[in-house]
Amino acid sequence: MSYLSIAVLALIQGAAELLPVSSSAHVIVASRLMGLDPSSPEMTFLLVMLHTGTMFAVIAFFWKRWRGVLASSRQKPGGATRLILMVLLATVVTGVIGLGMKIVIEKVVFIRLLGHEKAEVEELFKNLPLIAGALFLVGLLIIVAGNRKAKSETKTISTLPAIWIGLIQGLCLPFRGFSRSGATISVALLRGIERPRAEDFSFALAVVLTPPLVVRELLRLLSAKDWSTSAELGRMMLPGVFGMVLSFIAGLVALRILSSMLENGRWKFFGYYCIAFAVVVALIAASS
């Protein structure tokens, strides 16, 4: 893979990752058009390194806001601790759902039903019709959440909303196209959580979720290759680091756009975009 291709994918990932339009769907379509296999260990590792770049963009962008949220939470007895616990609760629910779906997809669907000798959930990443369907569904979810007129809103993330948000995040993991940020923020809005707090909570979850994904994809890459020297491993990881830096820069720009649109009542327009892009992906799938 050339560095020009990596740069293009990094800019697409960084720009789209923090917008609720499914960065993975955009990167997968772009990689398919470049003749790359989005399910290969090299590509999935590159993708997760691009996610790491945007994770650092999230930390840089939200750091002051998160400090303010924790400071205000400390004014309530156990407020800061409760907020952290809700992030951990949602992450645990995500892990349980994500792992359960991985087992079902690999062991039941691929091996038992479809007769594959070996199966990885990453095989779904190159299924364009499935990506188009996921884009369409998350687009509908975003539109519904954007059109909802809440009678009252709260800044508090309680146990039940945290579980629902963790559940929808877990459902997003195996299905590229089902935007993680779009789904989690939409569910938070539907649970009556105010827009800025929904945004803060969603991206706090992204920061917690990304490191385990990085480790998983690195182990997958290591097991897929016979590394003879450490220099060879370094050469393989260097493109990921290069892409991570570019996605960090693009992610900062995307976050500024997202915050402006979310807090000015334009959330539903991301849903319209997802549905339109779903049509594009379906047409590409039909013509390939």
C-alpha positions in Angstrom: 0.0 0.0 0.0 1.5 3.4 -1.0 1.8 6.3 1.4 -0.5 8.3 -0.9 -3.2 5.7 -0.5 -2.7 5.8 3.3 -2.9 9.6 3.3 -6.2 9.5 1.4 -7.7 6.9 3.7 -6.4 8.7 6.8 -8.0 12.0 5.7 -11.3 10.2 5.0 -11.2 8.4 8.3 -10.2 11.4 10.3 -12.8 13.6 8.7 -15.6 11.1 8.9 -14.8 9.2 12.2 -16.0 11.9 14.5 -19.0 12.8 12.3 -22.0 10.4 12.6 -21.7 9.2 9.1 -19.7 6.0 9.6 -16.0 6.6 8.8 -15.5 2.8 8.4 -18.0 2.7 5.5 -16.3 5.6 3.8 -12.8 4.0 4.2 -14.0 0.6 3.1 -15.6 2.0 0.0 -12.5 4.0 -0.8 -10.2 1.0 -0.2 -12.3 -1.2 -2.4 -12.1 1.5 -5.2 -8.3 1.4 -4.7 -8.3 -2.4 -5.1 -7.5 -3.1 -1.5 -9.0 -5.8 0.7 -10.6 -4.1 3.8 -10.8 -7.4 5.7 -7.0 -8.2 5.5 -5.0 -7.9 8.8 -2.9 -5.0 7.3 -6.1 -3.0 6.5 -7.9 -3.7 9.7 -4.7 -2.7 11.7 -4.4 0.5 9.6 -8.0 1.2 10.3 -7.6 0.8 14.0 -4.5 3.0 14.0 -6.6 5.7 12.2 -9.1 5.3 15.0 -6.3 5.9 17.5 -5.4 9.2 15.8 -9.0 10.3 16.1 -9.1 9.1 19.7 -6.2 11.6 20.5 -8.2 14.2 18.6 -11.1 13.5 20.9 -9.0 13.9 24.0 -7.4 17.1 22.8 -10.8 18.6 21.8 -12.9 17.5 24.8 -10.3 17.8 27.6 -11.4 21.1 28.9 -15.1 20.2 28.6 -14.6 16.9 30.4 -12.7 18.6 33.2 -15.6 21.0 33.5 -18.1 18.2 33.6 -16.2 16.4 36.3 -15.8 19.6 38.3 -19.5 20.2 38.2 -20.2 16.6 39.1 -18.0 16.9 42.1 -20.4 19.5 43.5 -22.9 16.6 43.9 -22.2 13.8 46.4 -20.6 11.0 44.4 -21.3 12.8 41.1 -17.9 12.5 39.4 -17.6 8.8 40.6 -21.1 8.1 39.3 -20.3 9.6 35.8 -17.1 7.5 35.5 -19.1 4.4 36.6 -21.7 5.0 33.9 -18.9 5.2 31.3 -17.5 1.9 32.6 -20.9 0.3 32.7 -21.7 1.3 29.1 -18.3 -0.1 28.1 -18.8 -3.4 29.8 -22.2 -3.8 28.1 -20.5 -3.0 24.8 -17.9 -5.7 25.5 -20.5 -8.3 26.4 -22.7 -7.6 23.3 -19.7 -7.2 21.0 -18.1 -10.5 22.1 -21.4 -12.3 22.0 -22.1 -11.1 18.4 -18.6 -12.1 17.3 -19.1 -15.6 18.6 -22.5 -15.9 17.0 -21.4 -14.5 13.6 -18.2 -16.6 13.4 -19.2 -19.9 15.0 -22.9 -20.0 14.1 -23.4 -18.0 10.9 -20.1 -18.5 9.1 -19.1 -22.0 10.2 -22.4 -23.8 11.0 -24.8 -22.2 8.6 -22.5 -21.2 5.7 -20.0 -24.1 6.1 -16.8 -22.0 6.3 -13.8 -23.9 7.7 -12.4 -20.7 9.2 -14.2 -17.5 9.9 -13.5 -14.0 11.2 -16.0 -11.3 11.8 -13.8 -9.0 9.7 -15.1 -10.8 6.7 -18.2 -8.6 7.0 -16.2 -5.5 6.5 -16.0 -6.1 2.7 -19.7 -6.8 2.3 -21.0 -3.7 0.6 -24.7 -4.6 0.6 -24.5 -5.1 4.4 -22.7 -1.8 4.8 -25.4 -0.1 2.7 -28.1 -1.6 5.0 -26.3 -0.5 8.1 -26.0 3.0 6.8 -29.7 3.2 6.0 -30.7 2.0 9.5 -28.4 4.4 11.3 -29.6 7.2 9.1 -33.2 6.5 10.1 -32.2 6.4 13.8 -30.4 9.7 13.5 -33.4 11.3 11.8 -35.8 10.0 14.5 -33.6 11.4 17.2 -33.0 14.7 15.5 -36.8 15.2 15.0 -37.7 14.3 18.6 -38.9 17.2 20.6 -38.0 16.5 24.2 -40.4 17.8 26.9 -37.5 17.9 29.3 -33.8 17.2 29.1 -31.3 16.1 31.7 -27.5 16.4 32.2 -27.4 13.2 34.2 -26.5 9.8 32.7 -28.3 7.3 34.8 -28.0 3.5 34.8 -30.7 2.6 32.2 -29.5 5.1 29.6 -25.9 4.0 30.0 -27.0 0.4 29.4 -28.9 1.4 26.3 -26.0 3.4 25.0 -23.6 0.5 25.7 -26.0 -1.9 24.0 -26.2 0.1 20.8 -22.5 0.6 20.7 -22.0 -3.1 21.0 -24.3 -3.7 18.0 -22.2 -1.2 16.0 -18.9 -3.1 16.4 -19.3 -5.9 13.7 -21.3 -3.9 11.3 -19.4 -1.3 9.3 -21.7 1.4 8.3 -23.7 1.5 11.5 -22.0 4.7 12.9 -20.9 4.3 16.5 -21.1 8.0 17.3 -24.3 8.5 15.3 -26.0 5.6 17.1 -24.8 6.3 20.7 -25.6 10.1 20.5 -29.0 9.3 19.0 -29.9 6.8 21.7 -28.8 9.4 24.3 -31.0 12.0 22.8 -34.0 9.6 22.7 -33.4 9.0 26.4 -33.8 12.7 27.1 -30.2 13.6 27.6 -29.2 17.1 26.6 -27.2 17.4 23.4 -23.8 18.5 24.8 -23.8 15.8 27.5 -24.8 13.2 24.9 -21.8 14.2 22.8 -19.4 14.2 25.8 -20.5 10.8 26.9 -20.3 9.2 23.4 -16.8 10.3 22.8 -15.7 9.4 26.3 -16.8 5.9 25.4 -14.7 6.1 22.2 -11.6 6.9 24.3 -12.2 3.9 26.5 -13.1 1.5 23.7 -10.2 2.3 21.3 -7.2 0.9 23.2 -8.6 -2.7 23.4 -9.4 -2.6 19.7 -5.8 -1.4 18.9 -4.4 -4.4 20.9 -6.8 -6.8 19.3 -5.9 -5.8 15.7 -2.2 -5.7 16.5 -2.4 -9.3 17.8 -4.4 -10.3 14.7 -1.7 -8.7 12.5 1.1 -10.4 14.4 -0.6 -13.8 14.1 -1.2 -13.4 10.4 2.4 -12.7 9.5 5.7 -14.6 10.1 7.9 -11.8 11.4 11.5 -12.7 10.8 13.0 -9.4 12.2 11.9 -6.5 14.3 12.8 -4.2 11.5 10.2 -5.9 9.3 7.6 -5.4 12.0 8.6 -1.7 12.3 8.2 -1.2 8.5 4.7 -2.7 8.8 3.7 -0.4 11.7 5.2 2.8 10.2 2.3 3.3 7.7 -0.2 3.0 10.6 1.7 5.7 12.6 1.8 7.9 9.5 -2.0 7.5 9.0 -2.6 8.1 12.7 -1.0 11.5 12.6 -3.0 12.6 9.6 -6.3 11.3 11.0 -5.6 13.2 14.2 -5.4 16.5 12.3 -8.5 15.7 10.2 -10.3 14.6 13.4 -9.8 17.9 15.1 -11.4 19.7 12.1 -14.3 17.3 12.0 -15.0 17.7 15.8 -15.5 21.5 15.4 -18.1 20.8 12.6 -19.9 18.2 14.7 -20.2 20.3 17.8 -21.6 23.2 15.8 -24.2 21.1 14.0 -25.2 19.0 17.0 -25.7 22.0 19.3 -27.7 24.0 16.7 -30.4 21.4 16.1 -29.0 20.1 12.8 -28.4 16.5 13.9 -31.1 15.0 11.6 -29.1 16.2 8.5 -26.4 13.6 9.2 -29.2 11.0 8.9 -30.2 12.2 5.5 -26.5 12.0 4.4 -26.2 8.4 5.7 -29.3 7.3 3.7 -28.0 9.0 0.6 -24.6 7.4 1.0 -26.3 4.0 1.6 -27.8 4.4 -1.9 -24.3 5.1 -3.3 -22.8 2.1 -1.6 -25.7 -0.1 -2.9 -25.1 1.1 -6.4 -21.4 0.4 -6.2 -22.2 -3.1 -4.9 -24.6 -3.7 -7.7 -22.1 -2.7 -10.3 -19.2 -4.7 -9.0 
